[in-house]
């Protein structure tokens, strides 16, 4: 039994280290695929399930200045650029700023058009409302990625990292 526990711990350590090393990159690429896919769909009329609500929202937010025929290509371009930025890992600060801007716009139909986003406000969202609410996960993913832009990282074993830092600082003091 003791051998099985040791084997489990060894596997757990390796898996956890692997996740700490690659999770943010996988998250970035996965989020990039989602944005690129949804963005490209919007370039083709009637392929995006969010098309009508998105254009109506943009038209409302811009007080009618941006009409639906312009709103959809602009949104498609924005989402495609976010997707490409995430996939390539280039210009991450700008990409994440665009993601935040896009997400702020995405959530507004919940407040602007509650009758279209909820069957019973505020606890029973329509399919469109569910589509918007799931963006909480996309925002959270963007926050995790953003936390690493300046060199931050996921640490598999915080105690070991703390001990290593203490050893480095005491060696530097000597």
C-alpha positions as CSV (number, residue, x, y, z in Angstrom):
1,X,0.0,0.0,0.0
2,X,2.8,2.4,0.9
3,X,4.4,1.8,-2.6
4,X,1.1,2.6,-4.3
5,X,0.9,5.9,-2.3
6,X,4.4,6.8,-3.3
7,X,3.7,6.0,-6.9
8,X,0.5,8.1,-6.8
9,X,2.5,11.0,-5.3
10,X,5.2,10.8,-7.9
11,X,2.7,10.8,-10.7
12,X,0.8,13.6,-9.0
13,X,3.9,15.7,-8.8
14,X,4.8,15.2,-12.5
15,X,1.3,15.9,-13.7
16,X,1.0,19.0,-11.5
17,X,4.4,20.3,-12.8
18,X,3.3,19.6,-16.4
19,X,0.0,21.5,-15.8
20,X,1.9,24.5,-14.2
21,X,4.3,24.6,-17.1
22,X,1.8,24.4,-20.0
23,X,-1.7,25.4,-18.6
24,X,-1.5,29.1,-19.4
25,X,-0.3,28.5,-22.9
26,X,-3.0,25.9,-23.5
27,X,-5.6,28.3,-22.1
28,X,-4.3,31.1,-24.3
29,X,-4.5,29.0,-27.4
30,X,-7.9,27.6,-26.5
31,X,-9.3,31.1,-25.9
32,X,-7.7,32.2,-29.2
33,X,-9.4,29.4,-31.1
34,X,-12.8,30.4,-29.6
35,X,-12.3,34.1,-30.5
36,X,-11.0,33.4,-34.0
37,X,-13.7,30.9,-34.7
38,X,-16.6,33.1,-33.5
39,X,-15.0,36.1,-35.2
40,X,-14.7,34.5,-38.6
41,X,-18.3,33.2,-38.4
42,X,-19.5,36.8,-38.1
43,X,-17.9,37.6,-41.5
44,X,-20.5,35.3,-43.1
45,X,-24.1,36.5,-42.7
46,X,-26.5,34.2,-40.8
47,X,-23.8,31.8,-39.5
48,X,-23.4,33.3,-36.1
49,X,-26.2,32.6,-33.6
50,X,-25.4,35.9,-31.9
51,X,-25.6,38.1,-35.0
52,X,-28.9,39.8,-34.5
53,X,-28.4,40.5,-30.8
54,X,-24.8,41.7,-31.4
55,X,-25.8,44.1,-34.1
56,X,-28.8,45.4,-32.1
57,X,-26.5,45.9,-29.1
58,X,-23.8,47.8,-31.1
59,X,-26.5,50.0,-32.7
60,X,-28.0,50.8,-29.3
61,X,-24.6,51.4,-27.6
62,X,-23.5,53.8,-30.4
63,X,-26.9,55.6,-30.4
64,X,-27.6,54.5,-33.9
65,X,-24.3,55.7,-35.4
66,X,-23.0,52.2,-36.2
67,X,-25.6,50.4,-38.3
68,X,-26.0,46.6,-38.4
69,X,-24.3,46.3,-41.8
70,X,-21.2,47.9,-40.4
71,X,-21.5,46.6,-36.8
72,X,-21.1,42.9,-37.7
73,X,-17.9,43.3,-39.8
74,X,-16.4,45.5,-37.1
75,X,-17.2,43.0,-34.4
76,X,-16.0,40.1,-36.6
77,X,-12.7,42.0,-37.1
78,X,-12.3,42.7,-33.4
79,X,-12.9,39.1,-32.4
80,X,-10.7,37.8,-35.1
81,X,-7.8,40.1,-34.1
82,X,-8.3,39.0,-30.4
83,X,-8.1,35.4,-31.6
84,X,-5.0,36.0,-33.7
85,X,-3.3,37.9,-30.8
86,X,-4.0,35.0,-28.4
87,X,-2.9,32.4,-30.8
88,X,0.3,34.1,-31.7
89,X,1.0,35.4,-28.2
90,X,2.0,38.7,-29.8
91,X,0.9,42.1,-28.5
92,X,-0.7,40.5,-25.5
93,X,-1.4,43.6,-23.5
94,X,-3.3,45.1,-26.5
95,X,-5.0,41.8,-27.2
96,X,-6.2,41.5,-23.6
97,X,-7.4,45.1,-23.6
98,X,-9.4,44.4,-26.7
99,X,-10.8,41.3,-25.1
100,X,-11.9,43.3,-22.1
101,X,-13.5,45.9,-24.3
102,X,-15.3,43.3,-26.3
103,X,-16.5,41.5,-23.2
104,X,-17.9,44.7,-21.7
105,X,-19.9,45.1,-24.9
106,X,-21.0,41.5,-24.9
107,X,-22.5,41.6,-21.4
108,X,-24.6,44.7,-22.0
109,X,-27.6,42.9,-23.7
110,X,-28.3,41.4,-20.3
111,X,-29.2,44.9,-19.1
112,X,-30.3,46.5,-22.4
113,X,-32.6,43.7,-23.5
114,X,-33.6,41.6,-20.5
115,X,-36.7,40.3,-22.3
116,X,-34.5,38.8,-25.0
117,X,-31.8,37.4,-22.6
118,X,-34.1,36.0,-19.8
119,X,-37.3,34.1,-19.8
120,X,-37.6,35.1,-16.1
121,X,-35.3,37.9,-15.0
122,X,-32.8,37.5,-13.4
123,X,-32.6,33.7,-12.9
124,X,-33.7,32.0,-16.1
125,X,-31.6,33.0,-19.1
126,X,-32.7,32.4,-22.7
127,X,-30.2,30.6,-25.0
128,X,-28.8,34.0,-25.9
129,X,-28.5,34.9,-22.2
130,X,-26.7,31.7,-21.5
131,X,-24.4,32.4,-24.4
132,X,-23.5,35.8,-22.8
133,X,-23.3,34.5,-19.2
134,X,-20.7,31.8,-20.2
135,X,-18.4,34.7,-21.1
136,X,-17.6,35.0,-17.4
137,X,-15.3,32.0,-18.0
138,X,-13.7,33.8,-21.0
139,X,-13.1,36.9,-18.9
140,X,-11.6,34.7,-16.1
141,X,-9.3,33.0,-18.7
142,X,-8.2,36.4,-19.9
143,X,-7.4,37.5,-16.4
144,X,-5.2,34.4,-15.8
145,X,-3.4,35.0,-19.1
146,X,-3.0,38.7,-18.2
147,X,-1.4,37.7,-14.8
148,X,1.4,36.1,-16.8
149,X,2.1,38.9,-19.3
150,X,4.8,40.4,-17.1
151,X,6.5,37.1,-16.4
152,X,4.1,35.7,-13.8
153,X,3.6,31.9,-13.8
154,X,1.6,29.1,-12.3
155,X,3.6,27.5,-9.5
156,X,3.2,23.7,-9.1
157,X,4.7,23.6,-5.6
158,X,4.5,26.9,-3.7
159,X,6.3,25.6,-0.6
160,X,9.3,24.4,-2.7
161,X,9.4,27.7,-4.6
162,X,9.4,29.6,-1.2
163,X,12.2,27.5,0.1
164,X,14.2,28.0,-3.1
165,X,13.7,31.8,-2.9
166,X,14.8,31.8,0.8
167,X,18.0,29.8,-0.2
168,X,18.7,32.3,-3.1
169,X,18.3,35.3,-0.8
170,X,20.5,33.9,1.9
171,X,23.1,32.9,-0.7
172,X,23.0,36.4,-2.2
173,X,23.4,37.9,1.3
174,X,26.6,35.9,2.0
